[in-house]
Each structure stands twice: as C-alpha cells, then as structure tokens.
Amino acid sequence: MWQDFNSYLLEYPSLDAAIYYFINLPLVIQIACVFIVIAFLATLFAYGSILVRRFKGGRRDRRMSVIIPRIDTLLTEHIILNEGLSENIPIDQIQLPLEEFRIPLLRSRFGKQMLIDRIVSYKKSFTGSIGALLRQLYLELELDKVSFKKMKSPKWNRKVQGMIELTDMDMSISDVNILPLTNSKNRELRAEARNAYIKLSKNEPFKFFDIVTEPLLMWDQIELFKTITTTEEISIPNFARWVTYSSNKSIVSFCLKLIVHYNQQDAAPAVMRLLENKDHVLRANAINCLGKLRYEEAEDKLVSIYSNQPLNCQIEILKALGRIDTGGHVLFLRQEFLHSSDFDIRKNAAKSLIKTTGVSQDLIRELIDTGTAENKLILKHCMNPLIKF
Amino acid sequence: MRNILIIDDNDIVQLVLKKILAKEGYSVDIAINGKEGLARIGQQPYDLIITDLMMPYANGFEIISKIRQHPMGKDTPIIIISAITNEDSVLEGFKLGANDYLKKPITGRELIIRVKRLIDAQVSRAENI
C-alpha cells in the first residue's frame, strides 16, 4: 500500500493528492493515522516544553549562583555585622549603605526578587536587632512596594507570594486589601489571607470570621490553629461571639475548639445554648466543648437531653460526664454500661465510670465480678492507662 | 583560639553564625548534616557544638545522644538552635545532655553571650581539674 502511495505522490506531488489518498483509506487506518499524528505532536510538545523549562531553570540557577553569594556578602557585611548593632545604636538611627544594594545586578526584577527572598529568609532565622535592621533595609530599598504590587496582581499565586513577603516582614496591610481575600474562591489564597490577617491585625485579628461565607475546611482549621497559637502578642477575643451569632457552621465549630484551647469559661453559657441547635454535629461539638471546659452546670442538662440525641451526641455526653467528673451521675453511667445494646455506648460509659474519681473500686470490682464476658473485657480495656480515647 | 562546630542544614544559619562567631574570635567549622557533624567530632575536639534539631540523616536528638557517648564529645557544651518550640522537645534536648536551647528566630547578641558563657564555664572547669 505504502509503495502505491509513494509512487502516487511521486507522480502527483501535492497536498490535495495526499488528502485524496487519505480519504480513500479504510476507516480503521484513518483513525490510526490521526492517533499517530496526535501522539507525534504531543511528544514533540512535551519534549519541547521540557527543554524550555530546563533551559530556563539552568539560566536561573546560573544567575542565582552569581547573585545569591553577592547578596549574602552584602547582608552579612552591612546588616549582620553592622557596627551600629554592636554599639547599641537605635535601629532607626543606623545609616544603611543603600547604594551598595543598588548595584546593577540587583536592579532587575529578578535581582530584586532574589534580594527580597534572601531578606525574608534571613528575617525568619534572626530576630531582635538583626531582624529589625533587615526590616529597615527592606523598607528603605522600597522592596515593600514590590510586594504590595504583587498583592494587586490578577494572578492568585503572585498575590499569595506578596502576602507571604509582607507577613514575614511584619508589614501592615490595610483591611480593604486583605479582608476580601479571606473569602476568596481560591483555597490557597483564602488560607494565606486568613493567616496573614491574624498575624498582621493587632486589634481584631479574627474580624474575618464575621464575613466568612466559605466553609473552613479541616486543613484550613489546622493551619489557622497553628497560626493563632504560635503568633505572639495576638489579642484573643471571647469566641462566644461567633458561637452565638455566626451562621457559618464551620466557624462555630472552630470557635468551640478555640474556646477549649484558651479555656474560656465565660463562653460556656453561649455553648450551652448550642445544645438546642438542630444540627447534631454542632451539638456534639458543643457537648465535647462543655466536657473539656469541665462545666459542671451542664451535667444535669446533658443527662436530661441524652435520650433524645443521636448516637454521636450520646457518646459525647458520656465522655463529657467523665471529664466533668463530679460523680453526680454514676448511676446513669452504670445503667448505660450495663443495659445499652450499643458497644460504643457501653465502652464510653465504662471509660467515664473509671475516670470518675467518686466511683469506688468496689463498684468497679462488682461490675467486673457480675458482668458478662464482654463487659469484663471492656472494663479491663478501659482500665489500661496506655489506651486513650 | 576556641573551636566551635555548627551542625545545621540551613545555609543562611551556617553563614550568619559563622560570621558572627568569627567576628568574636572563634574558629568555626560547619557540618551540613548530623552524619558529617559526627564525623567531624571524631576528627578533632571542639570547645562548643551548636546544633539544629531538624536535619537530614540524623536529627538533633540523635546527634546529641551520640556526641555524649563519644569520648571526644562527652564534656563538650552543646547549644540547640531550633524552630521547634514545644516544651517536650526542649526538655528532651536537656535530658539528652544539651546545655542550652535557643529558639529560632535567634538574636545575634544573645547567641554570643550564651556561647561565651558556656565556653568560659568549660575553660574554668578544665582549669580546676
């Protein structure tokens, strides 16, 4: 066939002839030809893009190998080993040799970015006077303008980059610029904006809780929790405010965790009101919170609502009784342990019975002696201090 | 001249600590990971060791424990410099034999004072013996 085709093309060498020949091929062959052409072009494109990336990466590495040592030398000579630091001169009175940093190598966009990256990295490792002088240099070289410009970029990754730079350099960003981003559709941008807002806003770091419409995902909550608990000098509000008024369930749930972390006993009445909430997940979170706060006033209420609750809430109530540990509902726990048909209920009732300090060893002994084989196993399991719930 | 060994995989920390300590008159060696650090300790005695906790090959705790088992490192003062700030890690560091713990980000002046204090104490202890 190919010989025919070749001789045909030699005889009539034109595109029309090739198309004419292709049209007259069997359908299977036509499909195969199309796939071959697509695969060939895709391979060419893939190799091409790899080559371009490698070339760009190589060029970047070569430029970096020249710029980075130069920046390191400048930073160590003029910032780290600055004479003013050893003479205890106030940071704002130290004259920085800015001209040294305005060399042609650092004037380009790439050079400026390398300088920002390096200053930010140094700032992360050093605080005190060195950190303050690094910030001073960042400001005097007007690199903050470069970072602010990134915040206005339409590209979300540039925005995130600018925000991280400004946060790491302790620059304040106005609410107008950052608050809308805390509710962005883009998950990374949203998370970074929230982290930045908590770090940078000295008065109301949790203001964005008021406007959040998107749910706080579990990973967002972990990141925020880390930021909140590791940021120094953060003003912690009473989280009962959002427990009472927020319509965003994930915010309420997150605030319950923060109430426990900061042991905000004042928030307990607001958490109690959540026991009337229609959402059983929120109710379970509220019960968990009350138990961890060891809010004794909640105990009777929890026992009274127990029978109307779904399984997850019942388990949380049993756990809460063990945590609150007043010993006032030992009989209730005993009854649940002995008569419940659900294994989880019996296990958590047993654990709470053992945790309750008012329960005598005689009762536990009696339960072990008179219980079924399974109940004995549960009790022994719960008495093992190495097993946590 | 007193010898100090810095074990840290962060190039900025290596560079800056070296500059700061060299300015104070110390001779500084750098090891970029725990494995290299332990190899260096076997080659020559040091007056002080500064180590990070999170590093490739061997973490700071393993390094401290091995230094304390090494005849040339059992009495050498060790400073941990780490971004890990939880109480358990700090206590674990001291339990294994570290003499001081600096939390990142660090300040240059604080580092110099702590290094000087530990080296002076080590020198006076050696003189008394």
Interface residues (C-beta under 8 A of the other chain):
Chain A: D72 T76 I80 L81 L85 R118 S121 Y122 K123 K124 S125 F126 T127 G128 S129 I130 G131 T230
Chain B: N10 I12 V13 L15 V16 K19 I20 K23 T85 K104 P105 I106 T107 G108 R109 E110
